[in-house]
Amino acid sequence: MDQILDMAALTIEVLGPSHIDDVLRLWRDAGLPIRPAGRDSREALTAQMALPYCRFIGARNERGGLVGAVIATHEGRKGWINRLAVETGWRRGGIARRLIEACEAWLFAQGVPIVAALVEGYNHPSQALFSACDYERDDTLVYFRKVRGPDV
């Protein structure tokens, strides 16, 4: 961890449309792929943020800078943790764990009994993080998808 963070000074909050630029900057800085003409457009993110079964959750440092973000979604039966990102200089300090806990708290409060995350096979740090947060790896699942366009 390059930065020193007093975890008591870390603020976890729900993010809204006024935070989209900060979220996109964080995702870019963290190395997440961005699709600005598709699902990561301002319009698409604003619409997603308005859904009752979706929460964008952010972590701010003591100066108010967004240093972490995640999306929690559900369909009533299973919750998903998506797009978890922590700014490079703030990693390995507990921020990702706090964001996962915030997702779990919101999802469980919604009555969702299962929380899951899809993690790319090459992303060993995220796999280790979810294991450390008591998530069970399930290699019996196969991921299928249908993409409507090249930029979604």
C-alpha positions in Angstrom: 0.0 0.0 0.0 1.5 3.3 -1.1 -0.9 5.5 0.9 -1.6 5.3 4.6 -5.3 5.3 5.4 -6.9 5.5 8.8 -9.8 3.1 8.3 -11.9 5.2 10.7 -11.5 8.1 8.2 -12.7 5.9 5.3 -16.3 6.8 4.2 -18.5 4.3 2.5 -21.3 5.8 0.6 -23.9 5.2 -2.1 -22.9 6.8 -5.4 -25.2 8.5 -7.8 -25.1 10.2 -11.3 -23.0 13.1 -10.0 -20.2 10.6 -9.3 -20.0 9.0 -12.7 -16.9 10.8 -13.8 -15.1 9.8 -10.6 -16.2 6.2 -11.0 -15.0 6.1 -14.7 -11.6 7.6 -13.7 -11.2 5.0 -10.9 -12.1 2.1 -13.2 -9.6 3.4 -15.8 -6.9 3.9 -13.2 -7.6 0.4 -11.8 -7.2 -1.2 -15.2 -10.9 -2.2 -15.7 -12.1 -2.2 -19.3 -14.4 0.8 -20.1 -17.0 0.8 -22.8 -18.0 4.5 -23.1 -20.2 3.9 -26.1 -22.1 1.0 -24.5 -22.7 -0.1 -20.9 -20.3 2.5 -19.4 -21.9 5.5 -21.1 -23.2 8.3 -18.9 -26.8 7.4 -19.9 -26.4 3.7 -19.2 -24.7 4.2 -15.9 -27.3 6.8 -14.8 -30.1 4.3 -15.7 -28.4 1.5 -13.8 -27.9 3.7 -10.8 -31.7 4.4 -10.7 -32.7 0.7 -10.6 -34.0 -0.3 -7.2 -32.0 -3.6 -7.2 -28.7 -1.9 -7.9 -26.3 0.1 -5.7 -23.0 1.8 -6.7 -21.0 2.0 -3.6 -17.9 4.1 -3.1 -15.1 4.5 -0.6 -13.6 7.9 0.0 -10.4 8.7 1.8 -10.1 11.4 4.5 -9.7 14.1 1.8 -12.9 13.0 0.0 -11.2 11.4 -2.9 -12.9 8.3 -4.4 -10.4 5.5 -3.8 -12.7 2.5 -4.3 -16.0 1.5 -5.9 -18.2 -1.5 -6.5 -21.6 -2.4 -7.9 -24.0 -4.6 -6.0 -27.0 -6.0 -7.9 -29.6 -8.6 -7.4 -32.7 -10.2 -8.8 -34.2 -11.1 -5.4 -32.7 -14.5 -5.1 -29.0 -14.0 -5.8 -26.8 -10.9 -5.3 -23.8 -10.1 -7.4 -20.7 -8.0 -6.6 -19.4 -6.4 -9.8 -16.7 -4.0 -11.0 -14.8 -3.9 -7.7 -12.0 -1.5 -8.1 -9.5 0.2 -5.7 -7.1 2.9 -6.9 -3.7 1.4 -7.3 -1.9 3.4 -4.6 -4.6 2.5 -2.1 -4.6 -1.3 -2.5 -3.8 -3.9 0.2 -5.2 -1.6 2.9 -8.6 -3.2 3.5 -10.7 -0.9 1.2 -11.8 -3.8 -1.1 -12.9 -5.8 2.0 -14.9 -2.9 3.3 -16.6 -2.5 -0.1 -17.5 -6.2 -0.2 -18.9 -5.9 3.4 -21.0 -2.9 2.3 -22.4 -4.9 -0.6 -23.2 -7.9 1.6 -24.9 -5.6 4.2 -27.1 -4.0 1.5 -27.9 -7.3 -0.3 -28.7 -9.2 2.9 -30.9 -6.3 4.1 -32.8 -6.7 0.8 -33.6 -10.3 1.8 -31.1 -11.8 -0.7 -29.7 -15.0 0.7 -26.8 -15.6 -1.7 -24.0 -13.3 -2.7 -21.7 -14.2 -5.5 -18.9 -12.7 -7.7 -17.6 -13.7 -11.1 -13.8 -13.2 -11.2 -11.7 -13.7 -14.3 -9.4 -16.7 -14.2 -6.3 -14.5 -14.6 -7.2 -12.2 -11.7 -5.5 -14.0 -8.9 -5.5 -11.1 -6.4 -9.3 -10.8 -6.6 -9.7 -14.6 -6.2 -7.5 -14.4 -3.1 -9.5 -11.5 -1.8 -12.9 -13.3 -2.1 -11.4 -16.4 -0.6 -10.1 -14.3 2.3 -13.7 -12.9 2.7 -15.1 -16.5 3.1 -16.4 -16.9 -0.4 -16.3 -20.5 -1.7 -14.9 -21.1 -5.1 -17.2 -23.1 -7.4 -15.5 -24.5 -10.4 -18.6 -26.4 -11.5 -20.2 -23.4 -13.1 -19.7 -22.4 -16.8 -20.3 -18.8 -17.8 -22.4 -18.3 -20.9 -23.2 -14.9 -22.4 -24.9 -13.3 -25.4 -23.6 -9.8 -26.4 -25.9 -7.6 -28.4 -23.3 -5.3 -29.8 -19.5 -4.8 -29.9 -19.4 -2.1 -27.2 -21.7 -3.5 -24.4 
